[in-house]
Amino acid sequence: MGDRKSDLLGKLTGAIGGPDEKKAPEADTGSSQEKPDGGTQPSRENAGTGLNALELLNLPTDQRKVITWLSRKKQATFAEIEKALGQTPEALQATLRALQQANYVNEALVDRDLYYRVVFRGSVRRKATGISEALWTRVDLDHVTFLKQVSLFNGLSEDEIRAIANTMGEHHYARDEVMLWQGDVSDQMFFIKSGVVGISRFTSAKEQKTTLSYLKPGDFLGEYNVLLVQGGAASATVTALSSVTALTLKKADFLELTHRHPTIALELARELVHRLVAQNMRLGSAHDARVSLVVGVGPGVGCTSIGSMLAMTLAHVTGKSAAYTELPNSDRLARLFNVATNIETHRMDSGFDLVIKQDSPGLPSTVRATMAYDYLVQNYENVVVGLRDHDSELLDYLAEQTDQIVLVTSPNAERTDTMRKLETKLRAIIHPEKVIVFEAINRVSADQKDIPAPAKVEFDLPYVKNMPGLAQQTLQARPDALAQMTNIVADRLGRANSISVYIPSTVDVNTPIDTQPYVEKTLDFMGDKFGGATLSKARGVWNSADAGLVGEDITIVRSYATQSDLDQNLQSVLDYVEALKSELRQEAMAVEINQKLMLI
């Protein structure tokens, strides 16, 4: 028996810290409690995920037999374990359940088959070999730094966040492992620290599995069950789609935090309201209208010209209905575009509708504006709304309903400062993964043509001496810079999500390789999934224990996607990167989703 234990201890220590798994630090196992068969089970309260050698020796006999056999394999089905060990199904189910509760065994769904895997625990690996320091520092966050980025803890001090981190558990899941089954009762919240998580719903037909949504670093789940007085069963299954690290917070700890820090409850309420409003908008809309808001920061900055040209561009590139209007008062448009004043809509020769609809003049302007908005989204696929006054009381309402916002101002320093402050205010209102914000500098007069634009504006429109009048606008008559701007904004409409694949230029630590064929293949793959892809270059430097300081070029292939396209294709992208990682003989590869980097 001593030889068998020594052999298993060797396997355990050899398995700790596998090639692309970042393991939790060894934790104090705390007190032990007696088991019916005389074995002891270490307390798992706030311990790291997984099994170490000392805990193995204290396991009950049946549990130790399962771990001993299963540790020799990557994974095994229930039937394979049952056949190998000769346990009854009832006894084996109870054993596996106890091991799962202790975080020693995880379940994995692979091609709709259920497997069991031993989870080992050991010291943290500093980083995966071959990952540049610049990339690694973006994913290798300590708990406090990570929690500072979680919206629930906005406004808390670093010491308060550190105290919260100390109450959390840390769990690691390999790809395909189940974090929570639908129907399970859970008393904890999960905070996704790294990786991608899929939320799925299984129906009565075995082959039917509907993916409802995806969670990425900074997202959390389990808040519904935590808030219910008696708890509740999970309505969906939660699965790791890549290597995932999750921090967990027990219900009692979370509720105690909300009493001590009311801002946590307030931030949670805001998040739930965002989700409810988004769902109501989807249910209330007859079709999926796309809305652009063009906001003038200061008078006379060309808001009407840019907004109407954007509507014209959308009508052309999408082949679908498009409309332009201004709120709260659209009657001025009849005069500017030289059309009849007694009509509700006018079809422009360039293909979009000018909407001059005015309802119930006795009602407050805010009510009339919301009525006009409802009319637009019910009757047009593409809606562009001009808001010429950035101080309008309508801005907050419209910002929450839109898909993208274009802030337009002159190059005057005071105006650009106002625009930056307005953008900061808007980003506190909008959902960053659903609404895009662009900044544009527009030179509408000759005296502005030589004023430098502020740094990092998306669009810098030069002064155009012979700008066509609003009534004479055509696609062909658009100035080049304005045509380029409206084409880009139209292309990005609704595609607020970015997804990038980082392709290295070396294999086996520091051996250069021509990755251009892989770059081209990735461009084709991403373009096919999301309707387009671009590439850029970056330089990474990292330290290898074998080769010293290593530098390499990294190619970033990026696509922009709607939320539905991202949800539909994210699993395919992860599968593709997993296969590419093997082809390029990489220990890990980087994928970025909405500026959140993760390693595959």
N, C-alpha and C positions, 0 to 999 in steps of 0.2 A: 504493500500500500504506500510505503514511503516513496518508492520509485515512481508510482503513478502520480503522487502529489508533486514530486519534484518536476516530473515531465510537464504537468499542467501548469505549475508555477512558471516554468520556462516559457511555455506558450503564452501565458498571460503577459509576462513582462515583455516578450517579443512583439506581442500584438499591440501593446500600448503605443500610442503616437504614430498610427499608420500614415501612409504617404500623403493623403490629402484630407486628413481629418485633424482638426484642432481640438485637443482634449482639454477637459476641465482640470484644474489643479486638484491635487489630492486634498480631501477635506477631513477634518476630525470626525470620526464615525460616531462620536458621542456615546450615549448609553445603549445598552443592549436589553432585549426583552426575551424571555423564555418562549420557546416554541413547543408544541405538544410532543414532538418526538425527542425533545431534549436538546436540540440545536438552538442556536441563538441567531437572531436577526438584528443587525445593526440598525439603529435609528437613522432614517433617511431625511430627516427634517433639514432642509436647506443645504443638503450635501450635493456635491457635483454628480452629474449623471455617470453611471457605469460602475463596474465591479473592479476591485483590486484584490490582490492575492490574499491579504489577511482576511478580508470579508468572505472570500470563498471558503476558507477553512471553517468558518463559523456557521455556514449554511446548513439547514436541515438536510438529511440524507437525500430525499427525493429531489430537492432543488439542486444539490451538488451534482447529482448524476446527470441531470439535464444540462447544466452548465458545462460539465466535463465533456459530454458527448458533442454538444452544440459548438463548443469553442474550437473544435477541430474543423469546423465547416464555415463557409462564408454565411450560409443561411440554410434553413430546412423548413419543410412544411410540417404541419401537425401530424399528418399520416406518417411521414418519415421518422419523426421523433417517436411516435407511438410504436411503430414496428421495431425500431432499434432498441428501445428500452423495455418494451413489454408492459407498460403501464396501462391501466384501464383509461378510456377516454375521459371519464369523470375526474379521476385522480390527476391525469396530466393537465386537464384544463385548470384545475385548482392550483397545481404547481406553477404553471405558466403565468396564471393571474397574479400569484404572489411575487414572482420574479419581475413581472411588469410593474407592479405597484412599488417595488423597491428600486425601479429604474435599472435593473440588471439585464433586462431583455426588452427589445423593441419589436414591434410588428412592422412588416413591410408589405406593400402591395406592388407586385411586379406582374404586369400583363394579367391583371385581375386575379392572380393567385396570391394567397396569403402565406408569408414566410415569417420565421422567427430568427432573430439575430442577437448574439451576445453583445452587450455594450461594455467595452473596457474603459477603465479610467486610469489616467496617469498624469504626468507633469505636462505643462503647456509647452508645445513646440513654438519657438519664437516666430517662425514663419515657414511657409512652404518654399522649398528650393525653387529658384528661378523666377520668383515674383519680385519686381522692383520695389525698392523702399517706398517710392512715391505712391505706388498702388497699395502696398501692404499697410501703410499708415492710415489709409482711408477705410480699411476694413477691420484692422486690429485695434479696436477702441476698448479702453477700459470701461467698466460698467458705468461709472459716473459720467464720463464724457458722452457715452451713448445715451444715457437717460436725459441728459441736458437737451438732446435733440427730439425727445418725445413730447408731443404737444401737451399731454396731460400734466407735465411737470413744469410748464412755463411759469415763470415768476417765483420759483422756489430757489433758495440759495444753494450754493454748492454743498454746504454742510448738511442741509436738509435732504438733498438728493443722495448724498453719501449714506445717510442714515437709512433711506429707502432701499438703496442698493444692498445694504447689509442684511435686509430682511428677505431678499429675493433668492430663489433657487435658480440654478443654471442647468439647462438641459441641452444635449446635443443629439441631433438626428441625422442619419445618413440619408441619401436620396431614396425616395419611395417609402420611407418609414412613416407610420401613422402616429400623429401626435394626439389625436382625439377622434373617437368614433361618434357618428351620429347616434343619438340615443343614450350615450354615456352622460352621467351626471358629473359635472366638474365643479370644483370649489375654488378654482384659481383662474387668474388672467395670465395670458401669454403675451410677452413683448418680444417681437421678432428683432433680434440683434443683428443677425446676418442670414443671408440666403433667401430663397423664395418658397412661399407656402401656398398650397392650393386648397381652396374651400370647395368641396364637392358634395353632391347629393346622390346617393344610390337609390334607384327605384326598384320595384319588384322584379324587373327583368335583370338578371345578373350582369348582362353586358351593357346595361344602361347606367352611365355615370355622368352626371351633368356638372360641369365646372361652373360654379356661381361667381367666383372672384378669386383674385390673387392678393396675397399680402407680401410686402417687401420690408426691408429694414426700417424700423421706426413705427410700423403698424402694430396694432394690438388686437386681441380677440378674447372672447370669454366674458365681456363686460355685461352681457344680458343675464347670464346665469349668476354672476356675482351680485347683481343688483336685486334679483328676485329674493324675497324673504325666505322662501323655502328652497331656493335653488331650482334648477330645471335641467331637463335633458337637452343635450346639444342637438340642434336641428340639422347639422351638416357634419361631414367628415373632414378633418384637417390633416393634410399630408405634406411632408417635406418633398419639394420638387428638386432640391439641391441639398448640399450639406447645410444644415440649419442650426444656429445657436439661438435659443430662446430663454429669456429670463421669465420666471414665474412669480406671481404674488398671490398668496392665499386670500380667500374672500375676507376673512376676519381682519387680516392686515390691511387690505385695501379699504374696507369700510372704516377702520380706525384712522387711516390716513385722510379720508374725506372729512372726517369730523375735525381732525387737527389742522388740515389745510383745505378750507372750502374752495380754493381756486381749482383744486383737482376735480371736484364735483362739477364746477362751472365749465371747465374745459371739456369734460366728458359730455355734459349736456349739449355743448356747442357741436361736438362731433356727431352726436346722435341726431341733432336737428339738421345738420348738413345732409346726413344720410336720408332722413325722412323727406326733406325738401326735394332732394334729387330723385327719390323714388316717386314722389307725387308728380313732379314735372314729367317723368317718363310716362306715368299712367295717364296724365291729363292731356298730353299732346297727341293730336291726331296723326302726326308723322314726326319724323326726326328733323325738326327745323334746326338750322345752324345759324347762330346769331353773332354778329360782329358789332362792337360798340366803338365808335370813333369819337374821342373826347378832345375838344379844343381847350388847351391850357392857355387862356388869354384870348382876347378878341382878335379877329382878323388873321388867323393862322392857317386858313385854308382847310378847315374841317369839312366843309360841304364839298369841295372839289375832291378831296381824298376819299370821302365816304361814298360819293356817287360813282367815282371811278372804280372803287372796290366792288360795288354792286354790279357794275357793267362787266368787270372781269369775271366775277363769280358766275354770272349768267352765261358767259362765253365758255369758261373752262369746265363747268359742271354740266352744261346743257339742261339745267333745271331752273325753275322759277326763282327770280331774285327781285328784291324790293329795297328801295332806299326811302327813309323818312327822317325827320328830325323831331325830337321831343324837347320840351312839352308843346311847342307850337310849330306846326309844319306848314302853315298857310303861306309863309314867306317863300316856300319853294316854288309855288306857282309863278310868282314874279321873277325869281331868279332863273328859272328854266323856260320862261316865256310860254306858259301853258294857261289854259282857262282856269279861272279861280273858283268856279262853281262845281268842280268835279272832285271825286274821291280818289281816283287813281288815273294815271296817265302812262301809257306804254311808250317809252322812249325808243327812238329808232335803233339805238345801240343794244336793245334787248332786255332792259330791266324796267320795272314799274316804279314810277314816282308816286308815293302814297301821300295824299294830302287829306286823308280822312280825319274829320273832326266830329266827335260824338258828344252830345249832352253838354253844351257850353256852360250850363249853370253849375256843373259839378266842379270840385277842386281840380286843379291841374294835375295833381298826382294821380287821382282816380282816372281822369281822362287818359293820362299817359299809360297806365296799366291796361286800360281797355284797348287802346291802340296797339299795345304790345301783344295782347292776346289775339287780336285780329290778325296781326302779321304772322305770328308763328302758326296759326291755324290755316293760313292760306298760301304761304310761301315756303319753299325749301331753304332759301338763303335770304337772310334778313340783315340789312345793315342799318343801324340806328346812329344818327349823328346827335351828339350832345355838345352844343357849342359853348356851354358854360360849365366848367368843371366844378363850380360851387353849387350846382343844381342839387336840390334835395332828392332828385331822381337817381343820382349816381349810385348810391348804395343798392337800391332795388335792382337797377339794370345790371350792375356788376355781378350780382349773384345769379342772374338769369342767362348770362352771355357765355359764349365759347371762347371769345378772344376780345381783347381790348387794345385799341391803338391810341396812344397818347400823342397828341400833336401840339408842338409849340414852336416858337421862333428861337433863334440862337442866342437871344438875350440871356445873360447870366442869371438874372433874377427869375425869368420865366423857366429856365431849365432847372433851377433849384426848386421851384414850385412843382415842376413835373416830377422830380425825383421824390419829393415828399408825398406827392399824390400816389405815386406808385407804391411806396411803402405802406400807405394807408390801405390801398386796394388789396395788397397781398395779405393783409390781415383779415380781409373779408372773403376773398375767393378761395376756392380749392386749388392748390398749386398744380395738381395733376389733371385738372379739368379745364382750366382757363389759362390762356397764354396772354402775356402782356408785352406789347411792343412799344418802344419809344421812337418817335420820329421828329427830326428837326426839319422844318419847312421854311425856306427863304422865299417870302412872298413879295419882297421889294428889293430893288437894286442896292439899297444901302446896307442890306444884310448879307450880300453875297460873299464878302471876305471875312465875316466873323467866324472864328473856328468853332466847330461843334464840340460839345462835351464828350468825354471818353465813354466808350461802351454804349452808344446808342445804336439801335439796329439799322436805322435808316437816316441818311443825311441827304436831303433833297436840295439840289442847287436852285438858284434863281433862274427862272425861265422868262426870257424877255417877251416872247409872243405866246403867252399861255392861252390856249383856246378857251372861249367862254363856256359856261356850263351847258348852254343849249346846243353847243357845237361839239360836244365830246363824242369821240369815236375811239375804237380800239387803236386804229392807225394813228390818230392824232395825239395819243398820249406821249408826253415827254419820256425819254428813255429811262430816266431814274424813277419816275413815277410808275411806269409800266413794270419795271423790275420789282418795285416795292409791292404793288398790288398783286403781281403774280405770286410772289413769295407768301404774302399774307393769305391769299386765296388757297394756295397749296397747303398751308399749315392749318387752315380752318378745321377745328374739331380734332386735330392731331396734336394734342397737348402733351402726349407721352413720348419720351425719347427712349430708345433702347440701342445699346452699343455693344459690339463684340470687339475685344482687344486681341489682336493677333501678333504674337511675338516674332522675332526674326532669328531666333536661335533655338536649337534643340540640345538636349543632354547638357544643360547648364550653360555652355558657352560656344557651342559649335554653330557657326553661321549656316543658314539655310535660305534658299530662295523661296519665300512664302508667297510670291506673287500669284501663283495658281490658286492658293488657298484664299487669298484676298479676293480674287475675281469670283471664285466660287461663293464666297460669303456675300459679296455684293449682289450676285444673282439671287441667292437664297433670300436675303433680307428684302431686296427689291420685289421679289415675287410675293412675299408674305405681307409687306406693308405698302406696296405701291411706289417704292423708291428707296434709295440708299445713297449715302455719300461716304467719302473716306477722308481721313486726315492722318497726319503723322505726329508722333510724340517720341521723346527720348527718355529711356528709363535707365537708371543706374542702380545697381544693387550689389550686395556683398555675398560672395559664395565662399563657404568654408573650404571648398575644393580648389576654386580657381581665383580667389581674391576678388578684387573690385571688377565688376563686369558691367559693360554698357551695351545697350542694344536699342535699335529702332523698333517702335511699336506702331502698328497700323490700327486705327480705330475705324471700324465700319459702323455707321450710325443711321438709324431710320427713325422717322417720326410717325406716330400711330394714334388712331382713335382708341378710346378705352375699350370698345368692343373688339377691335382688331388685335389689340394687345392681349386681351383676355383669351381670344380665340387661338392665338398663335404662340403664346409664351411657352407652352409646353414643348412645341416643335423647336423653338429656338434653343431651349435648354438641352433637348435631345441632340440637336445639331452640334452645339458646343461640346457636349460630352464626347461625341464621335470625333470631332476635330481635335480635341485634346489628345486622344489616343493616336490619331494620325501624326500629330506633331510631336509626339512623345513628351508631352508636358505634364508636370506634376499637378498643375492647376492652371486654369485660364480665367480671365476676368470678364465679367458681364456687368454693364451699368444700366440701370433702369431709373430714369428721372433723377439723375445725379446721385443715385445710391449704388455704390459699387459692391459687388459680391464675387466670391471666388467659386468656380465650379471645379 
